[in-house]
């Protein structure tokens, strides 16, 4: 997992601290969805981190995909049951199992 967006967010949060002890976080509008450990989807890791949520995995939490079995091989070496599930994890793929 690439932690650079999270680290940038933490740095911005630190630099954005106010005198009262509250922190303001500036996150980009980059759309790279992540699923938080709380089961909610966030547009990117920074937004999840800004509310204190750890990342469970890349991609949306609940992606409505059919249950059909047409395996594809993700560039990450994971075999997905179908193309929809790979797309939900934002993974490019090729037809067939890995």
N, CA, C and O atoms as a printed pandas DataFrame, in Angstrom:
     atom_number atom_name residue_name chain_id  residue_number  x_coord  y_coord  z_coord
0              1         N          UNK        A               1    0.850   -1.186    0.000
1              2        CA          UNK        A               1    0.000    0.000    0.000
2              3         C          UNK        A               1    0.887    1.238    0.000
3              4         O          UNK        A               1    1.901    1.296    0.697
4              5         N          UNK        A               2    0.495    2.207   -0.778
5              6        CA          UNK        A               2    1.238    3.455   -0.871
6              7         C          UNK        A               2    0.754    4.391    0.239
7              8         O          UNK        A               2   -0.378    4.874    0.200
8              9         N          UNK        A               3    1.611    4.643    1.223
9             10        CA          UNK        A               3    1.233    5.475    2.366
10            11         C          UNK        A               3    1.561    6.950    2.163
11            12         O          UNK        A               3    1.325    7.757    3.062
12            13         N          UNK        A               4    2.099    7.319    1.004
13            14        CA          UNK        A               4    2.467    8.711    0.777
14            15         C          UNK        A               4    1.292    9.678    0.921
15            16         O          UNK        A               4    1.463   10.744    1.512
16            17         N          UNK        A               5    0.088    9.341    0.396
17            18        CA          UNK        A               5   -1.030   10.279    0.589
18            19         C          UNK        A               5   -1.387   10.460    2.063
19            20         O          UNK        A               5   -1.750   11.557    2.487
20            21         N          UNK        A               6   -1.285    9.392    2.835
21            22        CA          UNK        A               6   -1.605    9.484    4.259
22            23         C          UNK        A               6   -0.562   10.323    4.973
23            24         O          UNK        A               6   -0.899   11.160    5.810
24            25         N          UNK        A               7    0.713   10.100    4.642
25            26        CA          UNK        A               7    1.784   10.871    5.269
26            27         C          UNK        A               7    1.665   12.352    4.924
27            28         O          UNK        A               7    1.886   13.215    5.774
28            29         N          UNK        A               8    1.317   12.639    3.683
29            30        CA          UNK        A               8    1.133   14.047    3.284
30            31         C          UNK        A               8   -0.019   14.658    4.065
31            32         O          UNK        A               8    0.045   15.818    4.473
32            33         N          UNK        A               9   -1.061   13.884    4.269
33            34        CA          UNK        A               9   -2.217   14.367    5.021
34            35         C          UNK        A               9   -1.835   14.645    6.467
35            36         O          UNK        A               9   -2.227   15.666    7.033
36            37         N          UNK        A              10   -1.067   13.734    7.065
37            38        CA          UNK        A              10   -0.637   13.916    8.448
38            39         C          UNK        A              10    0.243   15.156    8.566
39            40         O          UNK        A              10    0.107   15.933    9.511
40            41         N          UNK        A              11    1.138   15.336    7.612
41            42        CA          UNK        A              11    1.998   16.511    7.623
42            43         C          UNK        A              11    1.172   17.788    7.510
43            44         O          UNK        A              11    1.409   18.756    8.232
44            45         N          UNK        A              12    0.201   17.781    6.598
45            46        CA          UNK        A              12   -0.658   18.956    6.461
46            47         C          UNK        A              12   -1.453   19.200    7.742
47            48         O          UNK        A              12   -1.671   20.348    8.130
48            49         N          UNK        A              13   -1.883   18.132    8.394
49            50        CA          UNK        A              13   -2.633   18.283    9.648
50            51         C          UNK        A              13   -1.745   18.909   10.713
51            52         O          UNK        A              13   -2.185   19.780   11.464
52            53         N          UNK        A              14   -0.489   18.462   10.776
53            54        CA          UNK        A              14    0.445   19.001   11.763
54            55         C          UNK        A              14    0.722   20.482   11.477
55            56         O          UNK        A              14    0.700   21.313   12.386
56            57         N          UNK        A              15    0.978   20.794   10.229
57            58        CA          UNK        A              15    1.284   22.172    9.860
58            59         C          UNK        A              15    0.062   23.075    9.990
59            60         O          UNK        A              15    0.193   24.286   10.165
60            61         N          UNK        A              16   -1.134   22.474    9.902
61            62        CA          UNK        A              16   -2.349   23.264    9.979
62            63         C          UNK        A              16   -2.881   23.430   11.390
63            64         O          UNK        A              16   -3.972   23.969   11.572
64            65         N          UNK        A              17   -2.137   22.982   12.393
65            66        CA          UNK        A              17   -2.615   23.097   13.774
66            67         C          UNK        A              17   -2.799   24.549   14.167
67            68         O          UNK        A              17   -2.015   25.418   13.787
68            69         N          UNK        A              18   -3.831   24.791   14.921
69            70        CA          UNK        A              18   -4.098   26.146   15.381
70            71         C          UNK        A              18   -3.643   26.285   16.827
71            72         O          UNK        A              18   -3.302   25.291   17.468
72            73         N          UNK        A              19   -3.635   27.487   17.337
73            74        CA          UNK        A              19   -3.203   27.758   18.702
74            75         C          UNK        A              19   -4.099   27.063   19.716
75            76         O          UNK        A              19   -3.628   26.682   20.788
76            77         N          UNK        A              20   -5.363   26.891   19.409
77            78        CA          UNK        A              20   -6.303   26.280   20.347
78            79         C          UNK        A              20   -6.109   24.769   20.467
79            80         O          UNK        A              20   -6.751   24.127   21.298
80            81         N          UNK        A              21   -5.231   24.202   19.645
81            82        CA          UNK        A              21   -4.980   22.768   19.706
82            83         C          UNK        A              21   -5.790   21.983   18.687
83            84         O          UNK        A              21   -5.531   20.799   18.471
84            85         N          UNK        A              22   -6.760   22.623   18.064
85            86        CA          UNK        A              22   -7.521   21.951   17.024
86            87         C          UNK        A              22   -6.674   21.924   15.759
87            88         O          UNK        A              22   -5.816   22.785   15.561
88            89         N          UNK        A              23   -6.915   20.938   14.910
89            90        CA          UNK        A              23   -6.161   20.885   13.664
90            91         C          UNK        A              23   -7.103   20.928   12.483
91            92         O          UNK        A              23   -8.193   20.355   12.507
92            93         N          UNK        A              24   -6.665   21.612   11.464
93            94        CA          UNK        A              24   -7.426   21.632   10.221
94            95         C          UNK        A              24   -6.631   20.832    9.207
95            96         O          UNK        A              24   -5.414   20.985    9.097
96            97         N          UNK        A              25   -7.310   19.996    8.481
97            98        CA          UNK        A              25   -6.651   19.133    7.515
98            99         C          UNK        A              25   -7.088   19.544    6.116
99           100         O          UNK        A              25   -8.274   19.745    5.852
100          101         N          UNK        A              26   -6.117   19.665    5.237
101          102        CA          UNK        A              26   -6.405   19.992    3.852
102          103         C          UNK        A              26   -6.126   18.754    3.019
103          104         O          UNK        A              26   -4.979   18.323    2.903
104          105         N          UNK        A              27   -7.163   18.189    2.447
105          106        CA          UNK        A              27   -7.024   17.003    1.602
106          107         C          UNK        A              27   -7.336   17.376    0.161
107          108         O          UNK        A              27   -8.146   18.265   -0.101
108          109         N          UNK        A              28   -6.694   16.695   -0.758
109          110        CA          UNK        A              28   -6.960   16.951   -2.173
110          111         C          UNK        A              28   -8.301   16.336   -2.554
111          112         O          UNK        A              28   -8.881   15.555   -1.799
112          113         N          UNK        A              29   -8.771   16.695   -3.716
113          114        CA          UNK        A              29  -10.022   16.130   -4.211
114          115         C          UNK        A              29   -9.758   14.904   -5.085
115          116         O          UNK        A              29  -10.661   14.435   -5.779
116          117         N          UNK        A              30   -8.538   14.384   -5.058
117          118        CA          UNK        A              30   -8.176   13.190   -5.812
118          119         C          UNK        A              30   -9.102   12.046   -5.438
119          120         O          UNK        A              30   -9.286   11.756   -4.256
120          121         N          UNK        A              31   -9.689   11.391   -6.440
121          122        CA          UNK        A              31  -10.619   10.290   -6.181
122          123         C          UNK        A              31   -9.877    8.963   -6.313
123          124         O          UNK        A              31   -9.687    8.443   -7.412
124          125         N          UNK        A              32   -9.467    8.434   -5.171
125          126        CA          UNK        A              32   -8.870    7.094   -5.063
126          127         C          UNK        A              32   -9.548    6.448   -3.871
127          128         O          UNK        A              32   -8.989    6.439   -2.774
128          129         N          UNK        A              33  -10.756    5.901   -4.066
129          130        CA          UNK        A              33  -11.556    5.426   -2.940
130          131         C          UNK        A              33  -10.855    4.382   -2.085
131          132         O          UNK        A              33  -10.121    3.524   -2.576
132          133         N          UNK        A              34  -11.108    4.489   -0.792
133          134        CA          UNK        A              34  -10.594    3.527    0.183
134          135         C          UNK        A              34  -11.734    3.121    1.103
135          136         O          UNK        A              34  -12.707    3.853    1.284
136          137         N          UNK        A              35  -11.587    1.944    1.672
137          138        CA          UNK        A              35  -12.573    1.461    2.638
138          139         C          UNK        A              35  -11.961    1.589    4.018
139          140         O          UNK        A              35  -10.895    1.035    4.286
140          141         N          UNK        A              36  -12.627    2.309    4.881
141          142        CA          UNK        A              36  -12.150    2.471    6.248
142          143         C          UNK        A              36  -12.473    1.254    7.099
143          144         O          UNK        A              36  -13.378    0.485    6.779
144          145         N          UNK        A              37  -11.725    1.084    8.187
145          146        CA          UNK        A              37  -11.972   -0.035    9.094
146          147         C          UNK        A              37  -13.342    0.071    9.760
147          148         O          UNK        A              37  -13.808   -0.881   10.385
148          149         N          UNK        A              38  -13.982    1.230    9.624
149          150        CA          UNK        A              38  -15.322    1.411   10.173
150          151         C          UNK        A              38  -16.407    0.998    9.174
151          152         O          UNK        A              38  -17.598    1.146    9.449
152          153         N          UNK        A              39  -15.989    0.477    8.010
153          154        CA          UNK        A              39  -16.949    0.013    7.012
154          155         C          UNK        A              39  -17.483    1.091    6.096
155          156         O          UNK        A              39  -18.381    0.823    5.297
156          157         N          UNK        A              40  -16.959    2.309    6.185
157          158        CA          UNK        A              40  -17.404    3.405    5.326
158          159         C          UNK        A              40  -16.382    3.663    4.230
159          160         O          UNK        A              40  -15.179    3.520    4.446
160          161         N          UNK        A              41  -16.865    4.044    3.057
161          162        CA          UNK        A              41  -15.992    4.401    1.941
162          163         C          UNK        A              41  -15.645    5.880    2.017
163          164         O          UNK        A              41  -16.468    6.706    2.411
164          165         N          UNK        A              42  -14.412    6.203    1.633
165          166        CA          UNK        A              42  -13.937    7.583    1.592
166          167         C          UNK        A              42  -13.331    7.827    0.219
167          168         O          UNK        A              42  -12.805    6.905   -0.404
168          169         N          UNK        A              43  -13.402    9.061   -0.250
169          170        CA          UNK        A              43  -12.884    9.395   -1.572
170          171         C          UNK        A              43  -11.378    9.180   -1.691
171          172         O          UNK        A              43  -10.882    8.874   -2.775
172          173         N          UNK        A              44  -10.652    9.336   -0.595
173          174        CA          UNK        A              44   -9.214    9.078   -0.608
174          175         C          UNK        A              44   -8.722    8.839    0.823
175          176         O          UNK        A              44   -9.453    9.064    1.787
176          177         N          UNK        A              45   -7.486    8.385    0.942
177          178        CA          UNK        A              45   -6.910    8.035    2.247
178          179         C          UNK        A              45   -6.804    9.244    3.170
179          180         O          UNK        A              45   -6.963    9.115    4.384
180          181         N          UNK        A              46   -6.539   10.401    2.608
181          182        CA          UNK        A              46   -6.417   11.608    3.429
182          183         C          UNK        A              46   -7.726   11.924    4.134
183          184         O          UNK        A              46   -7.736   12.256    5.319
184          185         N          UNK        A              47   -8.824   11.820    3.407
185          186        CA          UNK        A              47  -10.123   12.109    4.012
186          187         C          UNK        A              47  -10.449   11.121    5.128
187          188         O          UNK        A              47  -11.013   11.506    6.153
188          189         N          UNK        A              48  -10.103    9.869    4.938
189          190        CA          UNK        A              48  -10.325    8.876    5.998
190          191         C          UNK        A              48   -9.448    9.205    7.200
191          192         O          UNK        A              48   -9.913    9.186    8.340
192          193         N          UNK        A              49   -8.189    9.504    6.944
193          194        CA          UNK        A              49   -7.265    9.831    8.028
194          195         C          UNK        A              49   -7.644   11.102    8.765
195          196         O          UNK        A              49   -7.360   11.243    9.954
196          197         N          UNK        A              50   -8.288   12.030    8.059
197          198        CA          UNK        A              50   -8.645   13.302    8.690
198          199         C          UNK        A              50   -9.710   13.139    9.775
199          200         O          UNK        A              50   -9.873   14.009   10.630
200          201         N          UNK        A              51  -10.428   12.025    9.734
201          202        CA          UNK        A              51  -11.417   11.756   10.778
202          203         C          UNK        A              51  -10.967   10.595   11.672
203          204         O          UNK        A              51  -11.766   10.032   12.420
204          205         N          UNK        A              52   -9.677   10.247   11.584
205          206        CA          UNK        A              52   -9.098    9.235   12.462
206          207         C          UNK        A              52   -9.429    7.802   12.112
207          208         O          UNK        A              52   -9.390    6.931   12.981
208          209         N          UNK        A              53   -9.760    7.533   10.836
209          210        CA          UNK        A              53  -10.128    6.183   10.420
210          211         C          UNK        A              53   -8.952    5.514    9.715
211          212         O          UNK        A              53   -8.358    6.087    8.802
212          213         N          UNK        A              54   -8.624    4.302   10.143
213          214        CA          UNK        A              54   -7.576    3.507    9.499
214          215         C          UNK        A              54   -8.132    2.900    8.208
215          216         O          UNK        A              54   -9.335    2.662    8.102
216          217         N          UNK        A              55   -7.260    2.651    7.232
217          218        CA          UNK        A              55   -7.660    2.095    5.952
218          219         C          UNK        A              55   -7.693    0.573    6.039
219          220         O          UNK        A              55   -6.713   -0.050    6.447
220          221         N          UNK        A              56   -8.826   -0.027    5.652
221          222        CA          UNK        A              56   -8.944   -1.483    5.606
222          223         C          UNK        A              56   -8.393   -2.012    4.280
223          224         O          UNK        A              56   -7.648   -2.992    4.257
224          225         N          UNK        A              57   -8.768   -1.351    3.171
225          226        CA          UNK        A              57   -8.258   -1.738    1.852
226          227         C          UNK        A              57   -8.579   -0.645    0.838
227          228         O          UNK        A              57   -9.427    0.217    1.071
228          229         N          UNK        A              58   -7.875   -0.704   -0.297
229          230        CA          UNK        A              58   -8.136    0.212   -1.395
230          231         C          UNK        A              58   -9.468   -0.150   -2.025
231          232         O          UNK        A              58   -9.862   -1.316   -1.994
232          233         N          UNK        A              59  -10.158    0.801   -2.587
233          234        CA          UNK        A              59  -11.447    0.554   -3.219
234          235         C          UNK        A              59  -12.589    0.814   -2.256
235          236         O          UNK        A              59  -12.387    1.014   -1.058
236          237         N          UNK        A              60  -13.786    0.806   -2.802
237          238        CA          UNK        A              60  -14.970    1.071   -2.000
238          239         C          UNK        A              60  -15.293   -0.117   -1.098
239          240         O          UNK        A              60  -14.913   -1.251   -1.390
240          241         N          UNK        A              61  -15.990    0.152   -0.009
241          242        CA          UNK        A              61  -16.346   -0.910    0.940
242          243         C          UNK        A              61  -17.370   -1.872    0.355
243          244         O          UNK        A              61  -17.137   -3.080    0.307
244          245         N          UNK        A              62  -18.478   -1.349   -0.078
245          246        CA          UNK        A              62  -19.549   -2.193   -0.611
246          247         C          UNK        A              62  -19.736   -1.890   -2.074
247          248         O          UNK        A              62  -20.375   -0.906   -2.449
248          249         N          UNK        A              63  -19.173   -2.744   -2.892
249          250        CA          UNK        A              63  -19.269   -2.537   -4.326
250          251         C          UNK        A              63  -20.306   -3.516   -4.872
251          252         O          UNK        A              63  -20.121   -4.730   -4.779
252          253         N          UNK        A              64  -21.391   -3.001   -5.437
253          254        CA          UNK        A              64  -22.441   -3.889   -5.937
254          255         C          UNK        A              64  -22.028   -4.594   -7.223
255          256         O          UNK        A              64  -22.109   -4.021   -8.309
256          257         N          UNK        A              65  -21.590   -5.829   -7.092
257          258        CA          UNK        A              65  -21.155   -6.606   -8.255
258          259         C          UNK        A              65  -21.971   -7.885   -8.362
259          260         O          UNK        A              65  -22.441   -8.413   -7.355
260          261         N          UNK        A              66  -22.138   -8.385   -9.589
261          262        CA          UNK        A              66  -22.834   -9.656   -9.761
262          263         C          UNK        A              66  -21.996  -10.793   -9.166
263          264         O          UNK        A              66  -20.789  -10.654   -8.969
264          265         N          UNK        A              67  -22.640  -11.887   -8.892
265          266        CA          UNK        A              67  -21.969  -13.037   -8.276
266          267         C          UNK        A              67  -21.407  -14.006   -9.317
267          268         O          UNK        A              67  -20.950  -15.092   -8.961
268          269         N          UNK        A              68  -21.436  -13.628  -10.597
269          270        CA          UNK        A              68  -20.965  -14.545  -11.631
270          271         C          UNK        A              68  -19.480  -14.837  -11.502
271          272         O          UNK        A              68  -18.711  -14.006  -11.018
272          273         N          UNK        A              69  -19.087  -16.026  -11.938
273          274        CA          UNK        A              69  -17.697  -16.459  -11.841
274          275         C          UNK        A              69  -17.060  -16.412  -13.223
275          276         O          UNK        A              69  -17.196  -17.343  -14.018
276          277         N          UNK        A              70  -16.368  -15.322  -13.493
277          278        CA          UNK        A              70  -15.595  -15.123  -14.719
278          279         C          UNK        A              70  -14.254  -14.542  -14.285
279          280         O          UNK        A              70  -14.040  -13.334  -14.394
280          281         N          UNK        A              71  -13.343  -15.392  -13.791
281          282        CA          UNK        A              71  -12.100  -14.930  -13.160
282          283         C          UNK        A              71  -11.261  -14.000  -14.030
283          284         O          UNK        A              71  -11.169  -14.153  -15.248
284          285         N          UNK        A              72  -10.657  -13.034  -13.354
285          286        CA          UNK        A              72   -9.684  -12.146  -13.980
286          287         C          UNK        A              72   -8.470  -12.073  -13.051
287          288         O          UNK        A              72   -8.582  -12.255  -11.839
288          289         N          UNK        A              73   -7.319  -11.806  -13.647
289          290        CA          UNK        A              73   -6.077  -11.698  -12.870
290          291         C          UNK        A              73   -5.715  -10.225  -12.726
291          292         O          UNK        A              73   -5.453   -9.545  -13.718
292          293         N          UNK        A              74   -5.701   -9.735  -11.492
293          294        CA          UNK        A              74   -5.329   -8.361  -11.225
294          295         C          UNK        A              74   -3.829   -8.158  -11.337
295          296         O          UNK        A              74   -3.058   -9.098  -11.142
296          297         N          UNK        A              75   -3.407   -6.931  -11.653
297          298        CA          UNK        A              75   -1.973   -6.637  -11.753
298          299         C          UNK        A              75   -1.267   -6.863  -10.427
299          300         O          UNK        A              75   -0.042   -6.977  -10.384
300          301         N          UNK        A              76   -2.040   -6.929   -9.338
301          302        CA          UNK        A              76   -1.468   -7.161   -8.018
302          303         C          UNK        A              76   -1.290   -8.641   -7.717
303          304         O          UNK        A              76   -0.895   -9.002   -6.609
304          305         N          UNK        A              77   -1.581   -9.515   -8.702
305          306        CA          UNK        A              77   -1.387  -10.949   -8.517
306          307         C          UNK        A              77   -2.552  -11.654   -7.855
307          308         O          UNK        A              77   -2.454  -12.840   -7.542
308          309         N          UNK        A              78   -3.648  -10.958   -7.636
309          310        CA          UNK        A              78   -4.832  -11.537   -6.998
310          311         C          UNK        A              78   -5.830  -11.940   -8.078
311          312         O          UNK        A              78   -6.103  -11.169   -8.999
312          313         N          UNK        A              79   -6.381  -13.166   -7.960
313          314        CA          UNK        A              79   -7.447  -13.588   -8.862
314          315         C          UNK        A              79   -8.776  -13.116   -8.290
315          316         O          UNK        A              79   -9.115  -13.429   -7.148
316          317         N          UNK        A              80   -9.530  -12.359   -9.088
317          318        CA          UNK        A              80  -10.853  -11.866   -8.703
318          319         C          UNK        A              80  -11.905  -12.732   -9.386
319          320         O          UNK        A              80  -11.677  -13.235  -10.486
320          321         N          UNK        A              81  -13.046  -12.906   -8.745
321          322        CA          UNK        A              81  -14.122  -13.725   -9.311
322          323         C          UNK        A              81  -14.652  -13.142  -10.615
323          324         O          UNK        A              81  -15.092  -13.881  -11.495
324          325         N          UNK        A              82  -14.610  -11.814  -10.739
325          326        CA          UNK        A              82  -15.061  -11.187  -11.986
326          327         C          UNK        A              82  -14.446   -9.791  -12.114
327          328         O          UNK        A              82  -13.847   -9.265  -11.176
328          329         N          UNK        A              83  -14.610   -9.217  -13.290
329          330        CA          UNK        A              83  -14.013   -7.911  -13.581
330          331         C          UNK        A              83  -14.553   -6.807  -12.676
331          332         O          UNK        A              83  -13.817   -5.890  -12.313
332          333         N          UNK        A              84  -15.814   -6.887  -12.315
333          334        CA          UNK        A              84  -16.418   -5.865  -11.466
334          335         C          UNK        A              84  -15.690   -5.761  -10.128
335          336         O          UNK        A              84  -15.415   -4.659   -9.652
336          337         N          UNK        A              85  -15.383   -6.894   -9.528
337          338        CA          UNK        A              85  -14.698   -6.887   -8.233
338          339         C          UNK        A              85  -13.295   -6.300   -8.346
339          340         O          UNK        A              85  -12.840   -5.609   -7.435
340          341         N          UNK        A              86  -12.604   -6.568   -9.454
341          342        CA          UNK        A              86  -11.279   -5.981   -9.670
342          343         C          UNK        A              86  -11.397   -4.468   -9.827
343          344         O          UNK        A              86  -10.583   -3.717   -9.290
344          345         N          UNK        A              87  -12.403   -4.030  -10.558
345          346        CA          UNK        A              87  -12.611   -2.591  -10.760
346          347         C          UNK        A              87  -12.922   -1.895   -9.438
347          348         O          UNK        A              87  -12.499   -0.761   -9.215
348          349         N          UNK        A              88  -13.658   -2.571   -8.569
349          350        CA          UNK        A              88  -13.977   -1.983   -7.259
350          351         C          UNK        A              88  -12.721   -1.743   -6.438
351          352         O          UNK        A              88  -12.657   -0.798   -5.651
352          353         N          UNK        A              89  -11.724   -2.597   -6.620
353          354        CA          UNK        A              89  -10.454   -2.426   -5.921
354          355         C          UNK        A              89   -9.492   -1.546   -6.709
355          356         O          UNK        A              89   -8.329   -1.398   -6.333
356          357         N          UNK        A              90   -9.980   -0.960   -7.805
357          358        CA          UNK        A              90   -9.175   -0.074   -8.664
358          359         C          UNK        A              90   -7.935   -0.788   -9.209
359          360         O          UNK        A              90   -6.843   -0.221   -9.252
360          361         N          UNK        A              91   -8.126   -2.037   -9.623
361          362        CA          UNK        A              91   -7.029   -2.865  -10.120
362          363         C          UNK        A              91   -7.243   -3.151  -11.595
363          364         O          UNK        A              91   -8.326   -3.573  -12.000
364          365         N          UNK        A              92   -6.207   -2.922  -12.404
365          366        CA          UNK        A              92   -6.297   -3.327  -13.795
366          367         C          UNK        A              92   -6.107   -4.837  -13.840
367          368         O          UNK        A              92   -5.532   -5.415  -12.918
368          369         N          UNK        A              93   -6.590   -5.488  -14.915
369          370        CA          UNK        A              93   -6.615   -6.928  -14.927
370          371         C          UNK        A              93   -6.559   -7.478  -16.348
371          372         O          UNK        A              93   -6.713   -6.750  -17.330
372          373         N          UNK        A              94   -6.336   -8.783  -16.422
373          374        CA          UNK        A              94   -6.402   -9.516  -17.680
374          375         C          UNK        A              94   -7.351  -10.687  -17.477
375          376         O          UNK        A              94   -7.521  -11.141  -16.346
376          377         N          UNK        A              95   -7.969  -11.187  -18.530
377          378        CA          UNK        A              95   -8.906  -12.305  -18.385
378          379         C          UNK        A              95   -8.206  -13.561  -17.852
379          380         O          UNK        A              95   -7.033  -13.801  -18.136
380          381         N          UNK        A              96   -8.937  -14.342  -17.086
381          382        CA          UNK        A              96   -8.425  -15.609  -16.571
382          383         C          UNK        A              96   -7.805  -15.486  -15.192
383          384         O          UNK        A              96   -7.554  -14.389  -14.694
384          385         N          UNK        A              97   -7.562  -16.654  -14.583
385          386        CA          UNK        A              97   -6.953  -16.690  -13.261
386          387         C          UNK        A              97   -5.473  -16.334  -13.316
387          388         O          UNK        A              97   -4.844  -16.444  -14.368
388          389         N          UNK        A              98   -4.930  -15.917  -12.213
389          390        CA          UNK        A              98   -3.504  -15.576  -12.139
390          391         C          UNK        A              98   -2.660  -16.847  -12.152
391          392         O          UNK        A              98   -1.433  -16.773  -12.096
